């Protein structure tokens, strides 16, 4: 049953993703121009003339518009499916009712995470947008996607630690343990949950990095 749920969620995300226009992106990221002779790709990031710093209101609007992106809702379902497969926490049992409880837990976790991340991003002037790599190699792009999880652009176009990522992930881990069983109310559980979220966010960055290629593959496959 849970395997079918996982496959259904994945299929829904792929179908909804494939219906988006080919030119649409979830963030004002890079263009998909071919690699140049120097091994880099054209970019609309901080080092391009088209780049523009976001104001506080623009950041808020951007964050609101992407709060319930399809992939975020689907990833919550995927996380709930894995928890169900592992029977974690076991106190919640099995079946569709337990799956719904785990799914609600992941949505709540995500809401707490975003509630912490946005004010931190606004205060420390982090750029909330994801910019795809200018590298042309798969390994380089993959590395940049992972690095962007903990090291990202600021409002001036430079680079800085992703404080919002750490504070948002571990704060959400701490708050979410309040509705988990009491044996998870300990520091090690918070650390593991927060660290797992950083890895999940890194995976989401990889998804965004290769999103144009995935779209092209889906269109060719139809």
N, C-alpha and C positions, 0 to 999 in steps of 0.2 A: 504493500500500500504506500509506504513512504517513498520507495523508489519511484513509483508512478507519479507521486506528488512532485518529486524533484524533477523528473523528466517533463512533467506538464509545465512547471514554472519556467524551466529552461526554454521549452518550445514557445511559450507565450512571449517571453522576452525577445527571442529571436524573430518571431513574426512581427511584433510591434516595432522592433528595431529596423526590420527590413522595409517597413512601410514608410519610414521617414524619408524625406527627400534626400537625394544623393548629396546635395550641397550643405545639408544642415549639420551643425555640430552642437554638442552640448555646451561648448564654451568657445569664446572667440580665440581659437587656438591657431595652429599653423595651417598654411595651405598645403596642398599635396603635390607641389611642383617636383619634378624629377631632381635627383641629386645633381649637384654641380661637380665640376672637375675637382674641387677641393675636398669632396666627400661630405659636404653639408647640404642641407635642403633650405629652400627659401622659407622665411618665417614672417609671421605677423606679430611676433612677440615683442618684448621690451626694447630690442635693438633695431626695430624697423620704424620707418617714418610714420606708419599708420597706427603705432601703438599709442594708447591714451590711458593715463592714470584714472582709476575709478574714484569718484567722490564717495562719501559715506552713504548717501542716498542710492547711488548706483550700485554700491556693494550690497546694500540691503535688498535692492530690487533683484540683483543677480542671484543672491542667495535664496530669496523667496521663490524665484522662477525655477530653481533647480532642486528645491527641497524634496519634491516628490517625483524626481525623474524615474522613468521606468526601471532603470537598472538598480536604483536604490531600493525600490519596493521588492524587486525580484531577488536581490541579494539577501534581503531580510528573510524571504522564503527559503532560499538556499541554506542560510545559516540555521533556520528552524528545522529544516530537513536533516541536516547533519546532527543537530542536537537530538532529534528524534531517533536517528539511527544509533546514536551512542547512548540513548536513554539518559540524557543529561538535562536537568537533574532527574534522577530516578524517581523522586517523590512526586513528580507531575504525571507519571504513568505513561501509557501509550494510547494510541487511537487518535481520531480526528479532534476530539476535545483537547487532548494534551498537545497536539500539533498547533491548534489555534492559540493555546496559552503560550507556547514557545514563540510562535510568530508574533504575537502581541508584545512579548518580551523584547524581541529584536527591534520592533518598531519603536517601542519606548526607549530602548537603548539609543537608537539612532536620533530620536528627538532630543534627548538629553545631550548627546554629543554635539549636535548642531547648535543647541542653545548656548553651549559653552564656547564653541569654536568661533561663532560670528563676532561676539564682543571682543574676543582676544584678537582676532584678525583686524578689527577696526582700530583697536587701541595701539597695537604694535605695527600697524601699517603693512600687513601682509597682503599680497595680491591674491585674491580668492580664486583666480582663474588657473586652469591647467593649460600649460603651453607644451605642445608636443615638441619632441626633440628636433634639433637641426641636423643631427647625425643621420647618415644614410644606411649604416649597417644595422642589422637586427640586434646584435649584441649591444651596440652603443645606445640604440633607442630603448632597449629593455633596461639597461642600466640607468639611463636618465629617468625612466618612468619610476623605477624603484627609489632613486635618489630624491625625486620631487616630493615623495611622501614626507621626508624629514628635512628637506632643504629646498626652499622655494623662493620665488621673487618677492621683492617688496614693492612699495608704491613708487619708488624711484627707479625701478628697473634692475636694481642690484639683487644680490642673493642674501638670504638670512635663514636661521634655523626656523623650522615650522613649529613654533611654540603652541599654536592653536591645535595642532595635531596631537601633541603629547597631552596637553591639558584637557582637550575634548575627549580623547579616547580613555584616559585613565579616570577622569571625572565620571564619565558615563559608566565605566566599569564599576566604580565605587557605588554610585547611586543605584544601578541595576541590581547589585547584590542585596539591596534592601527587600526586593520582592522575590528573591531566590530563597531557598531553604537556609536555615541558620548555619548549617555546616559549611556554607560558602561565604559566610561573613568573616573573612580573614584576609590579611594582606596578600598572601600568596595567590588567592583566587582573583583578587583585584588586579594584581600584576599580570597574571596569565591572560585574563580577559582583555585588558588594555593592550597587551602586546599582540594578541591575536587580531585585534581590531586594526592595529597598524599594518599588519600583514595583509589583511583584507583590503584596506585602503590602497596599499601598494598594488594589489591585484586589480583594483578598479582603475588605477592610473594606467596600468598596462592595457586594460581594455580600451581606455580612451586614446592611448598612444596608437594602437593599431586599428582603431575604429574605421578609418577610411578603407583600409585593406579588407576588413571584415565585410563592410558594406559592398565593396566591389565584388567580393567572392559570392555574397548572397545574391546579388543581381545577376551575376553570370550563371549561378546555379539554378535560377528559376527558369 
